[in-house]
Amino acid sequence: MKLLHATGIIAALAFFAMCLPNPCSAQDALADGVQSEYQPTRSNPVVYDVDFYAIVTPPYKCKSLKVWLPIPQSDFGQEVTEGTFETFPAALIPQVSTEKTFGNKFAFFEFPNPQGAQIIRAKGDS
């Protein structure tokens, strides 16, 4: 964690935190037979074009900069389409994984020997 610039990671997590589903999703609750008083419904849909930048400046003489970005997912209350990632100055393709506990998806970037700020752009619509 010491490799991540605090401002960049806080901005990235703050943006994507509002897009992440509850740790116990509605689908999980229904599968487990749990009844909830509140079930979100999709009404009056709107589409947002998301163009998000995370700028991470590594510490001096950093050998490897590792960045994880949460990827928003669809649930009963929202539909999120798959977006794209771009990086600059190094062109990287992220490794997308799903964590086992809650099923949240993350994009993992590893910048070898980064020199200066690294920019990650997430684009899509939801």
C-alpha positions in Angstrom: 0.0 0.0 0.0 3.0 2.3 0.6 3.5 2.3 -3.2 0.3 4.0 -3.9 -0.1 7.8 -3.9 -2.7 8.6 -1.3 -4.6 11.1 -3.4 -4.9 8.9 -6.5 -6.1 5.8 -4.6 -8.5 7.7 -2.4 -10.0 9.4 -5.5 -10.3 6.0 -7.3 -11.9 4.2 -4.4 -14.3 7.1 -3.6 -15.5 7.1 -7.2 -16.0 3.4 -7.6 -17.3 2.8 -4.0 -20.6 4.5 -5.0 -20.9 2.0 -7.9 -20.2 -1.2 -6.0 -23.1 -3.4 -5.0 -23.8 -4.2 -1.4 -21.6 -7.0 0.0 -24.7 -9.1 0.4 -26.4 -8.7 -3.0 -30.1 -9.1 -3.6 -29.3 -12.2 -5.7 -27.4 -13.8 -2.8 -30.2 -13.0 -0.4 -32.8 -14.6 -2.7 -30.6 -17.7 -3.3 -30.2 -18.1 0.5 -34.0 -17.8 1.0 -33.7 -14.5 2.9 -36.6 -12.1 2.4 -35.9 -8.4 2.3 -38.4 -5.6 2.8 -36.7 -3.5 0.2 -36.2 -4.7 -3.4 -34.8 -2.1 -5.8 -36.6 -1.8 -9.1 -35.4 -0.2 -12.3 -37.7 2.6 -13.3 -37.1 5.8 -15.3 -33.7 4.6 -16.5 -30.9 7.0 -17.2 -27.6 6.4 -18.9 -24.4 8.0 -17.6 -21.2 8.2 -19.7 -18.4 7.5 -17.3 -14.9 8.8 -18.0 -12.8 8.4 -14.9 -9.1 9.0 -14.5 -6.9 7.7 -11.7 -3.5 9.3 -11.6 -1.0 7.6 -9.4 2.5 8.9 -8.7 4.9 6.2 -7.4 7.6 6.9 -4.8 11.1 7.6 -5.9 13.0 4.5 -7.2 9.8 2.4 -7.2 10.5 -1.0 -8.8 6.9 -2.0 -9.2 3.7 0.0 -8.9 0.6 -2.1 -8.2 -2.9 -0.6 -8.5 -6.3 -2.3 -8.0 -9.5 -0.6 -9.2 -12.9 -1.9 -8.3 -15.2 -2.5 -11.3 -18.9 -1.6 -10.8 -21.4 -4.5 -11.4 -25.1 -4.9 -12.3 -27.7 -5.8 -9.7 -31.5 -5.5 -9.3 -31.3 -1.7 -9.1 -28.8 -0.9 -11.8 -27.4 -2.2 -15.0 -23.7 -1.5 -15.7 -22.2 -2.3 -19.1 -18.6 -3.4 -19.5 -16.2 -0.6 -19.9 -12.6 -0.2 -21.1 -9.3 0.7 -19.5 -6.4 2.7 -21.0 -3.1 3.5 -19.4 -0.4 6.1 -20.1 2.5 6.4 -20.5 2.9 2.6 -20.4 0.2 0.6 -22.3 -1.0 -2.2 -20.0 -3.9 -4.6 -20.1 -5.3 -5.1 -16.6 -5.9 -8.5 -15.1 -9.5 -8.6 -14.1 -10.4 -10.9 -11.2 -13.4 -11.6 -8.9 -12.8 -11.8 -5.2 -14.3 -14.9 -3.6 -16.0 -13.4 -0.5 -18.5 -11.1 -2.0 -18.0 -11.6 -5.8 -16.7 -8.0 -6.4 -14.6 -7.5 -9.6 -11.3 -5.7 -9.7 -8.9 -4.6 -12.4 -5.2 -5.1 -11.4 -2.5 -3.1 -13.0 1.3 -3.6 -12.4 3.6 -0.9 -13.7 7.2 -2.1 -13.8 9.9 0.6 -13.0 7.4 3.5 -13.3 8.9 6.9 -14.0 6.6 9.7 -12.9 2.8 9.7 -12.8 0.9 6.7 -14.3 -2.6 7.4 -15.6 -5.4 4.9 -15.7 -8.5 5.8 -17.6 -11.8 3.9 -17.1 -14.5 4.5 -19.8 -18.0 3.2 -20.1 -21.6 3.8 -19.5 -24.0 2.7 -16.8 
